[in-house]
Amino acid sequence: MKNNDWKERLNVVYSTNPDFNYEISREEEPETLDKRQQKLRVSIEKKGRGGKTVTLIHGFVGTENDLKELGKLLKSKCGVGGSVKDGDILIQGEFKQRIIELLKSEGYIQTK
């Protein structure tokens, strides 16, 4: 049975050969490292955000779902909004010290 999901075939060059089978290469997400092995870096940024201060957490190695789960935990513990983009967690406001303490209490011991 043919797969007719057109979204998976975007940017695919087609052939006139009736026996042609297209192949979709998928990048596998890296496996999530143990909390003790994660080297998370916490920083404060204002650039390009309209003067608003955000706390940026980067360096997480793992699946997108685990990153979103960590972001959700930090946002709820700080009581603020934020987002997860491009492998980084953005927390609205200046919470660097509090986030470092929260991450260390969760088991992320290599946090700076």
Secondary structure as the mmCIF struct_conf table of DSSP 4:
data_model
#
loop_
_struct_conf.conf_type_id
_struct_conf.id
_struct_conf.beg_label_comp_id
_struct_conf.beg_label_asym_id
_struct_conf.beg_label_seq_id
_struct_conf.end_label_comp_id
_struct_conf.end_label_asym_id
_struct_conf.end_label_seq_id
HELX_RH_3T_P HELX_RH_3T_P1 TRP A 6 ARG A 9
TURN_TY1_P TURN_TY1_P1 LEU A 10 ASN A 11
HELX_LH_PP_P HELX_LH_PP_P1 VAL A 12 TYR A 14
BEND BEND1 THR A 16 THR A 16
TURN_TY1_P TURN_TY1_P2 PRO A 18 ASP A 19
HELX_LH_PP_P HELX_LH_PP_P2 GLU A 27 ASP A 34
TURN_TY1_P TURN_TY1_P3 LYS A 35 GLN A 37
STRN STRN1 ARG A 41 GLU A 45
TURN_TY1_P TURN_TY1_P4 LYS A 47 GLY A 51
STRN STRN2 VAL A 54 HIS A 58
BEND BEND2 GLY A 62 GLY A 62
HELX_RH_AL_P HELX_RH_AL_P1 GLU A 64 CYS A 78
TURN_TY1_P TURN_TY1_P5 GLY A 79 GLY A 79
STRN STRN3 GLY A 82 LYS A 85
TURN_TY1_P TURN_TY1_P6 ASP A 86 GLY A 87
STRN STRN4 ASP A 88 GLN A 92
BEND BEND3 GLY A 93 GLY A 93
HELX_RH_AL_P HELX_RH_AL_P2 LYS A 96 GLU A 106
TURN_TY1_P TURN_TY1_P7 GLY A 107 GLY A 107
BEND BEND4 GLN A 110 GLN A 110
#
